[in-house]
Amino acid sequence: MLLITGATGALGTLITTGLTARAADDVVIGTRSPGPGRRRVDFDDPSSLDFTDVDTLLVISAGAAEDDVVIARHDAVISAAERSGVGHLVYTSLSGDGDHLTYALAHRWTERRLRRSTLTWTVLRNGLYAEFLAAIAAPGPDGTIAAPLGDGRLAAVAREDLAEVAVRVATDPAPHAGRTYELVGEEALGGAELAAAIGGSYEPGTLEATRAAVTAAGEALPFQIPMLLSTYSAIAGGFLDGTSIADNALRTLLGRAPRSALEVYAAATRS
């Protein structure tokens, strides 16, 4: 049996759709709210973490929270997988060029925990989504992109491509045992390219102005603001343009050319 956790998020939903299409009879969806075809899996409730009959466990990162919360959740699920004798654990992590991001720590801790575990594992180091770029560099009403990207670029990747890779690995994990795959886009996008794709203009703002605007909006939790600002800083500083990734496995694992991140960005801004 293959069990996927975190199946209700944007990436998890795509992966679940792919898994059920490929191996419907052998896939169980792990969520906090059980239902038909679903099993209750709550990282905050150890009693729900029984994976005795699970051959492959696909763990999507526990989501946005403070580092200590995410680490505790990931430790709990890895420990439960060890106790239950899970055959293979596949974990969706963060690309290797993301170490300057404030949310990288929990991912790197989890990778280290897996290496110390008794489990057979595979790590999928996902790059930042093109759809996420559409959110943080969305054009204003007049078509102006004011995100503080500077002259930096992001090797964004289509979320669908990452989901497809996860499905391929999770449904045939043995060849990927002990592997850590870097999965970033092949096309680094900067503000000018984004603006051209939507027929707008690029007039980058400052981190200070962006922080003030996000804070004033009141929609972000306190820990999310430094997460967002670190993303802008890392892009502007040239750390996420893909040039530091020596072995990008995206095309190889897809078996085809990746989707155009620029097209995904443009489509997402229109939706």
C-alpha positions, -999 to +999 in steps of 0.1 A: +000+000+000+011+036-008+000+063+017+003+100+010+002+126+038-006+163+033-029+153+004-052+183+006-028+210-003-021+223-038+008+200-045-008+171-025-040+173-045-022+171-078-001+142-066-031+124-052-049+127-086-019+113-103-015+084-078-051+073-080-050+074-118-019+052-118-025+028-088-060+035-075-065+003-056-033+006-037-034+043-027-046+056+007-050+094+013-038+105+048-056+136+061-067+150+095-103+144+085-109+108+075-135+097+050-141+072+021-107+062+008-090+082+035-072+075+067-068+098+096-032+109+098-025+138+121+012+146+128+002+163+160-016+131+173+008+102+177-021+077+180-030+084+144+005+075+131+003+038+126+017+028+092+020-009+098+005-019+064+023+008+044+049-002+019+056+034+006+049+065+026+049+098+006+053+127+031+045+161+019+061+187+042+039+195+072+031+230+060+035+265+071+044+267+108+072+277+131+103+256+127+099+238+160+064+228+151+074+215+116+104+196+130+083+180+157+058+169+131+083+155+108+102+137+136+069+121+147+060+108+113+096+094+106+097+078+140+063+062+134+074+050+100+104+033+116+083+016+143+058+005+117+084-010+093+075+012+063+094+000+033+102+033+017+096+070+026+096+097+000+098+132+012+092+165-006+119+189+005+133+223-007+159+228-035+195+229-025+198+266-036+172+275-010+194+274+021+192+312+024+154+310+029+142+312+064+120+281+059+149+259+047+160+248+082+131+224+089+136+208+055+174+203+061+167+189+096+142+164+081+167+153+055+193+147+082+168+129+103+160+106+074+197+099+068+200+088+104+169+067+103+165+030+097+143+037+067+149+034+030+142+069+017+142+093-013+143+131-011+127+153-037+142+188-034+115+209-051+122+243-065+098+272-059+066+270-079+058+291-109+024+295-093+039+308-062+059+333-082+025+345-096+014+352-061+044+370-048+051+389-081+015+395-091+009+426-113-012+455-099-044+467-115-023+487-141-001+457-150+029+469-130+049+443-111+064+460-080+078+429-063+113+436-049+131+411-071+158+435-081+178+421-110+175+386-097+159+356-113+141+325-101+144+290-116+107+285-110+091+251-118+055+242-126+037+225-097+023+199-120+058+188-130+068+183-094+036+164-088+043+141-118+079+134-105+065+125-071+040+101-086+067+084-107+090+080-078+064+069-053+049+043-075+083+027-083+105+038-054+132+011-054+154+026-082+155+058-062+165+045-028+190+068-010+188+094-037+183+132-032+170+148-064+172+185-072+142+196-091+143+232-103+132+250-134+154+252-165+142+288-173+153+315-148+127+343-147+133+379-137+109+408-133+114+420-169+104+386-184+074+383-161+062+418-171+067+410-208+047+378-205+016+397-192+021+429-212+029+449-181+059+467-167+084+460-140+091+486-114+107+468-084+099+481-049+120+478-018+120+452+009+110+478+035+080+490+015+069+454+008+072+444+045+051+475+054+024+466+029+022+429+039+021+438+076-006+464+070-027+440+050-030+418+082-034+386+063+000+370+070+008+353+103+039+368+121+063+340+111+052+342+074+064+378+069+101+369+073+095+338+051+082+360+023+109+387+027+137+361+027+123+347-006+124+381-022+160+387-008+172+353-021+158+359-056+172+395-058+205+383-045+208+357-073+207+326-051+176+310-067+184+313-104+194+276-107+231+282-115+242+266-083+224+234-089+249+210-104+226+181-113+190+191-120+170+159-123+137+174-134+139+166-171+153+131-165+126+121-140+099+136-161+112+119-193+103+150-212+109+187-213+095+206-183+064+228-187+072+265-194+073+282-161+067+315-178+035+302-194+024+288-160+031+322-144+011+341-170-018+317-168-018+319-130-019+357-130-050+356-152-069+331-130 
